Amino acid sequence: MPGLRVGHAGMRAATDDRSGALTGSTVVLAPPGGAVAGVDVRGAAPGTRETDLLDPRRMVQRVHAVLLTGGSAYGLAAADGVMAGLEADGVGFDVRPGPEHAGPAWVVPIVPAAVVFDLGRGGDFAARPDAATGLAAYRATTGPAGGGAVGQGVVGAGTGAVVGGLKGGIGTASAVLESGAVVAALVVLNAAGSAVHPPTGELYGARFGLPGEFADLGPPDAGELAAARDAGLPRGAAMGALRATTLSVLATDLTLSKAECAVLAAMGADGLARAVNPVHTLVDGDTSFALSTTARPAPGQAGLHELLAVGADCVTRAIVYAVLAADPVRTPVGDWPSYRSLFPSTVVARP
């Protein structure tokens, strides 16, 4: 997505000095000057910060970053690290008392945030993102990786993610509209429901791919399906109190108002509903953000309609990529196969 940068910071027992860690944070960094933003909360158990500012009736018009993080409500502490990094770089809402003020900039970075529940999945309930994790994810946005291809799978806020008993993670997808404008989605897939159709083993969202996009993805064979059913996978039911939540960020370079960003965020929630079943449950805090970098002019009614429709498809496709990019993970308290490891026959050669 032109103008945006993404940084991941993951905590895993194999690589982190805190044993029992399986969590992390992801930061989406706005361009200089910030981005117009909106939000839509559908799940019954959200954990959020600064989302009230995104209401079109509120004063602040731009945000400087969006934080997606593990750690449930504890993980909101990671936003402190993102704010510290932005402040150190002089980025934020200018609150100087007047033009005569001299010295360092007085800024308040605006960082809306939302969390997924992954507490204890690595074995240690206390291993969760904090300000240091958030700062590391922010710093990753300003490094070479932050401006390149976005890491997918078991990274950042998707490190401890699970979907229907399988390993979840980060997924991304994008599209170019007829006008040349871009819309892109990043999803942290951590749902109580399943992304897999249990009778067939096929991914719900794959049917919404671009022409040929998922041509190398075939149906599982009968033996794999039988083994999965014997293991009780995939699961499409709640995993226990407050143990889920899927997050998404939809972004475009078209100029949108805060109200239009809120509508785009709502379409992101609809894209999630096509790829996960059940969705927006009592134990999910599903939260969707939308960002406008304002690099291109505002669309007309037809252009806005196209953006909303294609944006929803991008979220659906990003969920497919999150499932396909995930690797299996085993910890002292859980064993989560990946879709690819459970159904290896789904990888077929292109004609």
Buried (B, 14 or more C-beta within 10 A) or exposed (E): BEBBBBBBBBBBBEEBEBEBBBBBBBBBBBBEEBBBBBBBBBBEBBBBBBBEBBEEEEEBBBBBBBBBBBBBBBBBBBBBBBBBBBBEBEBBBEEEEEEEEEEEEBBBBBBBBBBBBBBBBBBBEEBBBBBBBBBBBBBBBBEEBBBEEBBBBBBBBBBBBBBBBBBBBBBBBBBEBEBEBBBBBBBBBBBBBBBBBBEEBBBBBBEBBEEEBBEEBBBBEEEBBEEBEEEEBBBBEBBEEBBBBBBBBBBBBBBBBBEBBBBBBBBBBBBBBBBBBBBBBEBBBBBBBBBBBBBBEEBEEEBBEBBBBBBBBBBBBBBBBBBBBBEBBEBEEBEBBBBBEBBEBBEEEEE
